[in-house]
């Protein structure tokens, strides 16, 4: 036993973190989605959620600061309304985790992941009129933060918002890093308070940082060599399968 789980389960968790890091480095997102869907397949939902917190925080820190602190701060100021709504919603939803059953958690994690991935694979991208930008920031921030507090995944609404307004690629990846970083900090403190991160789960979360970081380093090196469209599509297929499996677990118990 290690961190309260069998050694073979820990090895599997390390493998999931490594794969999640590679995808994060290559496309700039999906690390928490892969971690929560992968870990939840063989670990309790609460432990899976705890496991992604520190790896998500530190990989987002690296992504946010890749163009330097000044660029990151400019993104914070430009998207402060979106960030504030994410933070608020995480604080509201995170305390719900310990009182929800595993079946409910699986559904709350699996349903939005599946909807997002299937819609992306079908080519149905959410496009919002420019005149609704302020309202879109509030709606997407609150939606992402709510599911982020419960599942650690707040990327889909944020990504949908950025795509809707044709955000330039480099800025989009940096903004994702900034928004996800600040959300990760909130998630850390929220789940220290909720009890999801505790004496057993916090070391487990820390142990997944290194494989996630190694994977992200490898993903960054692969970024320019890979066909981004095919790679993103393959990632979405894997996530869709994982999301459907979580829904199955939630429905079947």
C-alpha positions in Angstrom: 0.0 0.0 0.0 1.1 3.6 -0.7 -0.9 6.7 0.0 -3.7 4.4 1.2 -4.0 2.6 -2.2 -2.5 -0.5 -3.7 0.9 0.0 -5.4 -0.4 -1.1 -8.8 -3.1 1.6 -8.6 -0.5 4.2 -7.8 1.5 3.1 -10.8 -1.6 3.5 -12.9 -2.2 7.0 -11.5 1.4 8.0 -12.4 0.8 6.7 -15.9 -2.4 8.8 -16.2 -0.6 11.9 -14.9 2.2 11.4 -17.5 -0.3 11.1 -20.4 -2.2 14.1 -19.1 1.0 16.2 -18.9 1.9 15.3 -22.5 -1.5 16.4 -23.8 -1.3 19.6 -21.7 2.1 20.5 -23.2 1.0 19.8 -26.7 -2.4 21.5 -26.8 -2.5 23.8 -23.7 -5.4 22.2 -21.8 -7.2 18.9 -20.8 -4.8 17.9 -18.0 -7.5 18.0 -15.3 -10.1 16.4 -17.6 -7.7 13.5 -18.3 -6.7 13.2 -14.7 -10.2 13.2 -13.2 -11.7 10.9 -15.9 -8.7 8.5 -15.8 -8.2 8.4 -12.0 -11.9 8.1 -11.3 -12.0 4.9 -13.4 -10.1 3.0 -10.7 -10.0 5.3 -7.6 -12.8 6.9 -5.4 -14.0 10.2 -6.9 -12.8 12.3 -4.0 -9.3 10.9 -4.1 -9.2 11.4 -7.9 -10.2 15.0 -7.4 -7.5 15.5 -4.7 -5.0 13.9 -7.0 -5.3 16.5 -9.8 -5.1 19.6 -7.6 -1.3 20.2 -7.2 -0.3 18.9 -10.7 -3.0 21.2 -12.2 -1.7 24.2 -10.1 2.0 23.8 -11.0 1.6 23.0 -14.7 -0.8 26.0 -15.1 1.9 28.2 -13.4 4.4 27.1 -16.0 1.9 27.7 -18.8 0.8 31.1 -17.6 4.4 32.5 -17.2 5.8 31.1 -20.4 5.8 34.6 -22.1 6.8 36.3 -18.8 5.1 37.9 -15.8 4.1 41.1 -17.6 2.2 39.3 -20.3 0.5 37.1 -17.6 -0.5 40.2 -15.6 -1.9 41.9 -18.7 -4.1 38.8 -19.3 -5.3 38.9 -15.7 -6.4 42.5 -16.1 -8.1 41.9 -19.4 -10.0 38.9 -18.2 -10.6 39.9 -14.6 -14.4 39.5 -14.8 -14.1 36.0 -16.1 -11.5 35.1 -13.5 -13.5 36.6 -10.7 -16.6 34.6 -11.7 -14.5 31.4 -11.8 -13.1 32.1 -8.3 -16.5 32.9 -6.9 -18.2 29.8 -8.2 -15.4 27.5 -7.1 -15.8 28.8 -3.5 -19.5 28.1 -3.7 -19.4 24.6 -5.2 -16.3 23.0 -3.6 -17.9 22.5 -0.2 -20.5 20.3 -1.9 -18.1 17.6 -2.7 -17.9 15.8 0.7 -21.7 15.7 0.9 -22.3 14.3 -2.6 -22.3 10.5 -3.3 -19.8 9.0 -5.6 -22.6 8.3 -8.1 -23.6 12.0 -8.2 -20.0 13.0 -8.5 -19.4 10.7 -11.4 -22.4 12.1 -13.2 -21.4 15.7 -12.5 -17.9 15.0 -13.8 -18.9 12.8 -16.8 -21.8 14.7 -18.2 -20.1 18.1 -18.9 -16.9 16.3 -20.2 -19.0 14.2 -22.6 -21.1 17.1 -23.8 -18.0 19.2 -24.5 -16.0 16.5 -26.2 -18.9 15.2 -28.4 -19.8 18.7 -29.4 -16.2 19.5 -30.4 -15.9 16.3 -32.3 -19.2 17.1 -34.2 -17.8 20.5 -35.1 -20.4 22.4 -33.1 -18.3 25.3 -31.6 -20.2 27.8 -29.4 -19.9 31.2 -31.0 -21.2 34.2 -29.1 -22.0 37.7 -30.5 -19.4 40.3 -29.6 -22.1 42.5 -28.0 -22.7 39.8 -25.4 -19.0 39.6 -24.3 -19.6 40.9 -20.8 -22.5 38.6 -20.1 -20.6 35.7 -21.7 -17.7 36.3 -19.3 -20.0 36.1 -16.3 -22.0 33.1 -17.6 -19.0 31.1 -18.7 -17.0 32.0 -15.6 -19.7 30.9 -13.2 -20.5 27.7 -15.1 -16.8 26.8 -15.4 -16.1 27.6 -11.7 -19.2 25.6 -10.5 -18.1 22.4 -12.2 -14.4 23.2 -11.4 -15.1 23.2 -7.7 -16.8 19.8 -7.9 -14.7 18.1 -10.5 -11.5 20.2 -10.9 -12.5 20.8 -14.6 -13.4 24.3 -15.5 -11.7 24.4 -18.9 -14.6 23.7 -21.4 -16.6 26.9 -20.7 -13.5 29.0 -20.6 -12.2 27.6 -23.9 -15.6 28.0 -25.5 -15.6 31.7 -24.4 -12.1 32.3 -25.9 -12.9 30.5 -29.1 -16.1 32.6 -29.5 -14.1 35.8 -29.7 -11.4 34.5 -32.0 -8.6 34.8 -29.4 -5.2 34.6 -31.0 -3.4 31.2 -30.4 -0.5 32.4 -28.2 -2.7 34.6 -26.2 -5.3 31.9 -25.9 -2.9 29.4 -24.4 -1.5 32.1 -22.0 -5.0 33.2 -20.9 -6.0 29.5 -20.4 -2.9 29.2 -18.2 -3.7 32.3 -16.2 -7.4 31.5 -15.7 -6.6 27.9 -14.9 -3.8 28.9 -12.5 -5.9 31.3 -10.4 -8.7 28.7 -10.4 -6.2 26.1 -9.3 -5.1 28.2 -6.3 -8.8 28.7 -5.4 -9.4 24.9 -5.8 -6.4 24.2 -3.5 -7.6 26.3 -0.6 -11.3 25.4 -1.2 -10.5 21.7 -0.8 -8.1 22.2 2.1 -11.2 23.6 3.7 -13.7 20.9 2.4 -11.5 18.1 3.6 -10.9 16.6 0.2 -7.3 17.4 0.6 -6.1 15.9 3.8 -3.2 14.0 5.4 -3.6 11.0 3.1 -4.7 12.7 -0.2 -2.3 15.7 -0.2 0.9 13.5 -0.4 -0.8 11.5 -3.2 -1.5 14.8 -5.1 2.1 15.9 -4.6 3.4 12.6 -6.0 1.6 13.2 -9.3 3.3 16.5 -9.9 6.5 15.1 -11.2 5.0 12.7 -13.8 2.7 15.5 -15.0 5.6 17.9 -15.3 7.7 15.4 -17.2 4.8 14.8 -19.5 4.2 18.5 -20.1 7.9 19.0 -20.9 7.6 16.2 -23.5 4.4 17.6 -24.9 5.9 21.0 -25.3 8.8 19.5 -27.3 6.3 17.6 -29.5 4.0 20.6 -30.0 5.6 21.8 -33.3 6.0 18.3 -34.7 2.5 17.0 -34.2 -0.5 17.6 -36.5 -2.5 19.7 -33.9 -5.9 18.9 -35.5 -5.4 15.1 -35.5 -3.8 15.1 -32.0 -6.6 17.3 -30.6 -9.2 15.0 -32.2 -7.6 11.9 -30.7 -7.5 13.5 -27.3 -11.2 14.4 -27.6 -12.1 10.8 -28.5 -10.3 9.5 -25.5 -12.0 12.1 -23.3 -15.4 11.2 -24.7 -14.9 7.5 -24.0 -13.8 8.4 -20.4 -16.7 10.7 -19.9 -19.2 8.1 -21.1 -17.6 5.5 -18.7 -18.1 7.9 -15.8 -21.7 8.4 -16.7 -22.1 4.6 -16.8 -20.6 4.3 -13.3 -22.9 7.1 -12.0 -26.0 5.4 -13.5 -25.1 1.9 -12.5 -23.6 2.6 -9.1 
